[in-house]
Amino acid sequence: MKWIQAGHYSRLIRVLSARWQRRIVFLLGGIAVGASAVALALLADKAQEAFALLLGQWRFASLFVTPAGFALAVFLTKRYFQNSQGSGIPQAIAAREIEDQTARSRLVSIRIAIGKILLTLLGLLCGASAGREGPTVQVGASIMFAIGRLSPRRQPGLILAGAAAGVAAAFNTPLAGIVFGIEEMSRAFETRTSGLIIACVIAAGLTSLALVGNYAYFGTTPTMLRTGIDWLAVPACGVVGGLAGGLFSRIVIAVARGLPGLLGHLTKKHQLIFAAVCGLAVAVCGLASGDTIYGTGYSQVKAALEHGVPLPWYFGVLKFAATTFSTISGIPGGIFSPSLAVGAGLGADMAHLFPSAPFDAIMLLGMVAYFAGVVQAPITAFVIVTEMTENHAMVMPLMAASLIAYLASRLVCPEGIYHALAKGFREPEPEATAR
């Protein structure tokens, strides 16, 4: 009887030990993801500052540096860090859905995480209109995948947790990280892993707070819509932002899958030349914008929201073009921050149609609408914008604009950009060019 009781306790201890090991893995992984996100954020700022200093010395340097940098980034991606191109979110989605261990390791691994960080910084260093948040998702998924080698059965949940933690740490938006994991990465709520995902997000968020302190990504603004006329801006921004976001996604998906005819053949055969041409187009957009569309767009939008610095009327259009060329070029880099910047520019233009409404309120509507139109994840969109600006008075307008934008975007692009691109990674081809 004592022997049976001892065996029962021994089995119980093993079960509890396994459960605690699993929780510790998620927490340690979250800390690692948070530290990586902070490091990438700080280095990304330095890279953009270095490019700005170069332009300060000679403004036309972008005509040479940007095309050469794009071509170099694509060469290094294809030669040493395959599957690190683009934002990285499609790769994380595909890795979570693939069951083969070897196939997963081609999409998320420590080697890819290192390449993702280095090549994202290279893109920003040469003036790409790209963000660091999408890359942080792939880096987070890669870190958790590496940790998950100790427990292969848990890897889908670990990859999901790493991706969610990446968003939380990159934007300092823990709730948005959880929503992103549910709405975009998994497209479903998984009860068994939800608690561990939250734990991982908390660990990443606390690490970010410990290293750089509490901050609102785009600053704070107490703005809100006042009169009934002001509320007409909600459907207007929702439709315009959604259609524009859908157009961006449609272009990126079309190029990733291969353009028809001679143009598609040339872009696939001469990828380095195509990347250089895209880089030259970004440089031209930069010159036309007065050097305002390079990088993430973070500083311009924060200055507009927090200090009332006006965005030029052409900012949104040129930022849209520069982000499109940067994305289809095949260089590693995200679209989160640039999309929010494009939306802010479109909102600034829309604000002239509603003179009685607060200018920054219309900008927020433009941001959430365009972002929701691009990613087609309306809940994630309004949660991110709300958390980033610490503005809870705009929750309802942002929610409505996000939903309208999602519906409008579907008219132009029936597929969500990340899941559409993930299909190319779930069934990889030797010469795949999905970005």
C-alpha positions in Angstrom: 0.0 0.0 0.0 2.8 2.4 0.9 4.6 1.4 -2.4 1.4 2.3 -4.4 1.1 5.6 -2.5 4.8 6.4 -3.1 4.3 5.7 -6.8 1.3 8.0 -6.9 3.3 10.9 -5.3 6.2 10.3 -7.7 4.0 10.4 -10.7 2.3 13.6 -9.4 5.7 15.2 -8.9 6.7 14.4 -12.5 3.4 15.8 -13.8 3.8 19.0 -11.8 7.4 19.3 -12.7 6.6 19.0 -16.5 3.9 21.7 -16.1 6.2 24.1 -14.3 9.0 23.5 -16.9 6.5 24.4 -19.6 5.6 27.6 -17.8 9.2 28.5 -17.2 9.9 28.0 -20.9 7.2 30.5 -21.9 8.4 33.0 -19.3 12.1 32.8 -20.2 11.1 32.9 -23.9 9.0 36.0 -23.3 12.0 37.7 -21.6 14.3 36.9 -24.5 11.7 38.2 -27.0 11.3 41.4 -25.0 15.0 42.0 -24.9 15.4 41.3 -28.6 12.6 43.7 -29.4 14.2 46.5 -27.3 17.6 45.9 -28.9 16.1 46.0 -32.4 14.2 49.2 -31.6 17.2 51.0 -30.3 19.4 49.8 -33.2 16.7 50.7 -35.7 16.6 54.3 -34.4 20.4 54.5 -34.7 20.2 53.2 -38.3 17.6 55.8 -39.3 19.7 58.6 -37.6 22.8 57.5 -39.5 20.9 57.7 -42.8 19.6 61.1 -41.9 23.1 62.3 -41.2 24.2 61.0 -44.6 21.4 63.0 -46.3 22.4 66.0 -44.2 25.8 65.8 -45.9 24.5 65.3 -49.4 20.8 65.0 -50.0 21.1 63.2 -53.3 23.1 60.3 -51.7 19.9 58.3 -51.5 19.9 58.0 -55.3 22.9 55.8 -55.0 22.8 54.4 -51.4 19.2 53.2 -51.4 19.3 51.2 -54.7 22.6 49.6 -53.7 21.4 48.8 -50.2 18.2 47.2 -51.5 20.2 45.0 -53.9 22.7 44.0 -51.2 19.9 43.2 -48.8 18.2 40.9 -51.3 21.5 39.3 -52.2 22.3 38.5 -48.5 18.7 37.3 -48.0 18.9 34.8 -50.9 22.5 33.7 -50.2 22.6 33.4 -46.4 19.2 34.0 -44.9 16.5 32.5 -47.1 12.9 33.0 -45.9 13.8 36.1 -44.0 12.4 38.5 -46.6 9.4 40.7 -46.1 7.8 41.3 -42.7 8.2 37.8 -41.4 4.7 37.4 -40.2 3.7 35.1 -43.1 6.6 32.9 -42.2 5.5 32.7 -38.6 1.9 31.9 -39.6 3.2 29.2 -42.0 5.6 27.7 -39.5 2.8 27.4 -36.9 0.6 25.5 -39.4 3.4 23.2 -40.8 3.8 19.9 -39.0 7.2 18.9 -40.5 10.0 19.9 -38.1 12.6 20.4 -40.9 10.2 22.6 -42.9 9.5 24.7 -39.8 13.2 25.3 -39.2 13.5 26.8 -42.6 11.0 29.6 -41.6 11.8 30.2 -37.9 15.3 29.6 -36.5 18.0 31.5 -34.6 19.9 31.9 -37.9 16.9 33.5 -39.5 16.3 35.7 -36.4 19.9 37.0 -36.6 19.6 37.6 -40.3 16.2 39.3 -39.9 17.6 41.7 -37.4 20.7 42.5 -39.4 19.0 42.9 -42.7 16.1 44.9 -41.3 18.7 47.3 -39.9 20.4 47.4 -43.3 17.2 48.4 -45.0 16.6 51.2 -42.5 20.3 52.2 -42.9 19.8 52.8 -46.6 16.4 54.5 -46.4 13.8 51.8 -46.8 10.2 52.7 -45.9 9.9 49.7 -43.5 9.1 48.9 -39.9 10.6 46.7 -37.3 7.5 45.2 -35.7 6.8 42.5 -38.3 10.5 41.4 -38.1 10.1 41.3 -34.3 7.3 38.8 -34.8 9.5 36.4 -36.8 12.3 36.9 -34.4 10.0 36.2 -31.4 8.6 33.1 -33.2 12.2 31.9 -34.0 13.3 32.3 -30.4 10.4 30.4 -29.1 10.8 27.7 -31.8 14.4 27.2 -30.7 13.3 26.8 -27.1 10.5 24.5 -28.2 13.0 22.0 -29.5 12.9 20.6 -26.0 9.1 19.9 -26.5 8.2 19.5 -30.2 4.5 18.9 -29.4 4.3 22.4 -27.9 5.9 24.2 -30.9 2.7 25.6 -32.5 1.8 27.2 -29.2 5.3 28.4 -28.6 5.5 30.0 -32.1 2.1 31.7 -31.5 3.3 33.0 -28.1 6.6 34.3 -29.6 4.8 36.1 -32.3 2.3 37.7 -29.9 5.1 38.7 -27.5 6.9 40.3 -30.4 4.0 42.6 -31.2 3.6 43.4 -27.5 7.2 44.3 -26.9 7.7 46.1 -30.2 4.8 48.5 -29.7 4.6 48.4 -25.8 1.0 47.2 -26.3 0.5 44.0 -24.3 -3.3 43.8 -25.0 -2.6 44.2 -28.8 -0.1 41.4 -28.6 -2.7 39.0 -27.2 -5.4 40.1 -29.7 -2.9 39.8 -32.6 -2.1 36.3 -31.5 -5.8 35.4 -31.4 -7.1 37.3 -34.5 -4.2 37.2 -37.0 -1.8 34.4 -36.0 -4.3 31.7 -35.1 -7.6 33.0 -36.3 -9.1 31.2 -33.3 -9.0 31.2 -29.6 -7.1 28.2 -28.2 -8.1 27.7 -24.6 -5.2 25.4 -23.7 -2.5 27.8 -24.7 -4.2 31.2 -23.9 -2.9 31.4 -20.4 0.7 30.6 -21.4 0.5 33.1 -24.3 -0.6 35.8 -21.9 2.3 34.8 -19.5 4.7 35.1 -22.4 3.3 38.5 -23.4 3.6 39.7 -19.9 7.2 38.6 -19.6 8.1 40.3 -22.9 6.2 43.5 -21.9 7.8 43.6 -18.4 11.3 43.2 -20.0 10.6 46.1 -22.4 9.4 48.2 -19.4 12.5 47.3 -17.4 14.8 48.3 -20.2 13.3 51.4 -21.7 10.5 52.4 -19.3 6.8 53.0 -19.9 6.0 55.0 -23.1 3.2 55.5 -25.6 4.5 54.5 -29.0 3.1 57.5 -30.9 2.8 59.7 -27.8 -0.4 60.6 -26.0 -3.4 62.6 -27.3 -6.6 63.3 -25.4 -8.5 64.2 -28.6 -12.1 63.1 -29.3 -14.9 63.7 -31.7 -17.4 66.3 -30.5 -20.3 67.1 -32.8 -22.5 64.9 -35.0 -20.8 66.3 -38.1 -17.4 65.2 -36.8 -18.7 61.6 -36.7 -19.1 61.7 -40.5 -15.3 61.4 -40.6 -15.7 57.9 -39.3 -17.2 56.3 -42.4 -15.3 58.6 -44.7 -11.9 57.6 -43.3 -13.0 54.0 -43.0 -13.9 53.8 -46.7 -10.9 55.7 -48.0 -8.4 54.0 -45.7 -9.9 50.6 -46.3 -9.8 50.9 -50.1 -6.2 52.2 -50.0 -5.1 49.5 -47.6 -6.7 46.8 -49.8 -5.0 48.3 -52.9 -1.6 48.0 -51.1 -2.2 44.4 -50.2 -3.5 43.5 -53.7 -0.2 44.9 -55.2 2.0 43.1 -52.7 0.3 39.8 -53.1 0.3 40.0 -56.9 4.0 40.7 -57.1 4.8 37.9 -54.6 2.9 35.4 -56.6 4.5 36.6 -59.9 3.4 39.2 -62.3 2.1 37.9 -65.7 3.9 38.2 -68.9 7.4 39.6 -69.6 7.5 41.9 -66.6 6.9 39.0 -64.2 9.6 36.9 -65.9 12.1 39.7 -65.7 11.4 40.5 -62.0 11.8 36.9 -61.1 14.9 36.3 -63.2 16.7 39.5 -62.2 15.7 40.0 -58.6 18.8 42.1 -57.6 18.1 44.5 -60.5 14.4 44.7 -59.5 15.4 45.4 -55.9 17.7 48.2 -57.1 15.0 49.7 -59.2 12.6 49.6 -56.2 15.3 51.3 -54.1 15.7 54.0 -56.7 11.9 54.6 -56.7 12.0 54.9 -52.9 14.8 57.5 -53.2 12.8 59.5 -55.8 9.8 59.4 -53.4 12.2 60.6 -50.6 13.5 63.5 -52.6 9.9 64.5 -53.6 8.8 64.4 -50.0 11.6 66.5 -48.6 13.2 63.4 -47.0 10.2 62.7 -44.8 9.1 59.2 -46.0 12.2 57.2 -45.2 12.2 54.7 -42.4 9.3 53.8 -40.2 7.5 57.2 -40.2 7.4 57.1 -36.4 9.0 60.5 -35.7 6.8 62.4 -38.2 3.5 60.9 -36.9 4.5 61.3 -33.2 5.4 65.0 -33.8 2.0 65.5 -35.6 -0.1 63.8 -32.9 1.8 65.1 -29.8 3.0 68.5 -30.9 0.7 69.5 -33.7 3.4 69.5 -36.4 1.5 69.3 -39.7 2.1 66.6 -42.2 2.5 67.8 -45.8 -0.5 67.0 -48.1 1.7 64.7 -50.1 3.1 62.7 -47.2 0.5 59.9 -47.2 0.6 59.4 -51.0 4.5 59.3 -51.2 4.7 57.2 -48.0 2.3 54.7 -49.6 4.4 54.5 -52.8 7.7 54.2 -50.9 6.3 51.5 -48.6 4.9 49.6 -51.6 8.3 49.7 -53.4 10.1 48.7 -50.2 7.8 45.8 -49.6 7.8 44.3 -53.1 11.5 44.6 -53.5 12.0 41.5 -51.3 14.2 43.1 -48.6 13.4 42.2 -44.9 11.3 44.8 -43.3 7.8 45.2 -41.8 4.7 47.2 -42.8 3.2 47.9 -39.4 4.7 51.4 -38.7 4.8 52.5 -42.3 1.1 51.6 -42.7 0.2 53.6 -39.6 2.3 56.5 -41.0 0.5 56.2 -44.4 -2.8 56.3 -42.5 -1.8 59.3 -40.6 -1.0 61.1 -43.8 -4.3 60.1 -45.4 -6.1 61.2 -42.2 -4.3 64.6 -42.3 -5.6 65.1 -45.8 -9.1 64.0 -44.9 -9.1 66.5 -42.0 -9.5 69.4 -44.4 -12.9 68.1 -45.2 -14.0 68.3 -41.5 -12.7 71.7 -40.3 -14.7 71.6 -37.1 -13.2 68.2 -36.0 -10.0 68.0 -34.1 -7.1 67.5 -36.5 -5.4 64.7 -34.5 -8.7 62.8 -34.1 -9.0 62.5 -37.9 -5.4 61.4 -38.1 -6.2 58.6 -35.7 -9.1 57.5 -37.8 -6.9 57.5 -40.9 -4.3 55.4 -39.1 -6.7 52.7 -37.9 -8.6 52.6 -41.2 -5.6 52.2 -43.4 -3.9 49.7 -41.1 -7.1 47.7 -40.8 -7.4 47.8 -44.6 -3.9 46.4 -45.0 -3.8 43.6 -42.4 -7.6 43.0 -42.4 -7.5 42.4 -38.7 -9.9 45.1 -37.4 -9.8 44.2 -33.7 -6.0 44.2 -33.7 -6.0 47.5 -35.6 -8.1 49.5 -33.2 -6.5 48.0 -30.1 -3.0 48.8 -31.3 -3.9 52.4 -32.1 -5.8 52.9 -28.8 -2.9 51.5 -26.8 -0.2 53.3 -28.7 -1.8 56.7 -28.1 -3.4 56.0 -24.7 -6.6 57.5 -26.0 -9.7 55.7 -24.7 -12.1 58.5 -25.6 -11.7 57.4 -29.3 -12.4 53.7 -28.8 -15.8 53.7 -30.3 -14.9 55.8 -33.4 -11.8 53.8 -33.9 -13.6 50.6 -33.6 -16.3 51.7 -36.2 -13.7 53.0 -38.6 -11.7 49.8 -38.4 -14.7 47.6 -39.1 -15.7 49.8 -42.1 -12.2 49.8 -43.4 -12.0 46.0 -43.1 -15.2 45.6 -45.2 -14.0 48.1 -47.8 -10.6 46.4 -48.1 -12.3 43.1 -48.8 -13.8 44.6 -51.9 -10.4 45.3 -53.3 -8.4 42.4 -51.8 -10.5 39.4 -50.7 -7.5 37.8 -48.9 -5.7 39.1 -45.9 -2.1 39.9 -46.8 -0.3 37.8 -44.2 -2.3 34.6 -44.8 -2.2 35.1 -48.5 1.6 35.3 -48.4 1.9 32.5 -45.9 0.5 30.1 -48.6 3.8 30.5 -50.5 5.8 29.4 -47.4 3.5 26.4 -46.6 4.3 25.0 -50.0 7.8 26.3 -50.8 9.3 26.1 -54.2 13.1 26.3 -54.9 12.7 29.6 -56.7 9.9 31.0 -54.6 9.9 34.8 -54.5 7.1 35.4 -52.0 7.8 38.4 -50.0 
